[in-house]
Amino acid sequence: MLTIVINGKKVKAQEGSTVLENIRALKVDIPTLCYHKDLSPFGACRLCSVEVKANGKWQIATSCNTPVAEGMEIRTDSDAAKESRRAAAELLYYKYPETGAVRDVARKLGVEVDRTEAEGHDCILCGLCVRTCREVVGVSALTFQDRGRGRDMKEPEIIFDPNACIGCGSCAYVCPTGYVQMETDGDRRIIWGKVFKMVPCPVCGRYFAPEDQLKYISKTTGVPLGTLTTCVDCR
């Protein structure tokens, strides 16, 4: 265990844990839009910024991807930390003014948000869908395409590979803005524009999972496909 200081209070922290994990353990409210506890940190939205003392100097750092160190001092409530979070929220609101999740967090952090009703669902490039597909599902049907040398791109974007997708819907579940849409209609599920055939349970008759997903699970786990085609409730 390590000893760190958060807002003047000494606390014990697990080695390898992040600043954000320890802040939230103290019930300190730090907003995020690109963070999920079960995924690798990304630091894209910068809404979790705090002040960290390193080499004798205070500096702004994203708490979600900053590991703790022995004796580290952290301030979440300083003027610099609060202004950094507000500035990040203001930038997001400037880019995505119609997106509900962005408007909510911007308002919470002191950004003046217009009173117009807005229910947009923009992709804010948080990367949650990409990391979920790669780290949890394990198929990497989504990739984050960023600007770089040899890339003729105006803006970063999420690239969808229809040949790899199994239609599980995990990306839609984790998306904070509702940009990733999934529609299930009887024996069909549509996601990222691809149509998947749904499998009916032989016992209750309910369509409960895409055929491609069940085949993938059978292949990776060794469980016979015939066993998987019965829904969990009827097994």
Secondary structure, DSSP 8 states (H G I E B T S, - for coil): -EEEEETTEEEEE-TT-BHHHHHHHTT-----SS--TTS-----S-TTEEEEEETTEEEEEEGGG-B--TT-EEESSSHHHHHHHHHHHHHHHHH-TTBHHHHHHHHHTT----SS---B-------HHHHIIIIII----EEEE---TT---SS-EEEE-TTT-----HHHHH-SSS-S-EEEETTEEEETTEEEEEEE-TTT--EEEEHHHHHHHHHHH---HHHHTS-GGG-
